[in-house]
Amino acid sequence: MLVDEQVAMFLHIISHHLKNQVIKHHFNGSRETVSRSFRNVLNAVIRLQDVLFKKVEPITANSTEPMWKCFENYLGALYGTYTKIWVPTVDKPRYRMRKGDIATNMLGVCTPDMYFVYVLPGWEGSVVDG
């Protein structure tokens, strides 16, 4: 299997939280192939984490940015947002927000330089209504 297909499979699994059984049909492979490919890409990402992921540094007291003065010693900012989506009818109750829209919730964390250091997509829209 080509590397780009393995990476596509890996991204598809982590972004949509899918099982090997679903991915095997989508990519026309066996569950063993899906599992092995996922493990290969995950191991590569772990080995490259120093290159791929930026190390965060706390905001210092002598920061020249006026916007960050009140966030002294914080690592960054945390923000969640809703994105309207289309889902199959059977899944609509899970994604329906209290105001009736069908949406997914995405959480993002960024550094003072506005670099994303963590993104968690794919929560059902109703998850924070509780």
Secondary structure by P-SEA (a helix, b strand, c coil): ccaaaaaaaaaaaaaccccaaaaaaaacccaaaaaaaaaaaaaaaaaaccccbbbbbccccccccccccccccccbbbbbbbbbbbbcccccccccccccccbbbbbbbbcccccccccccccccccccc
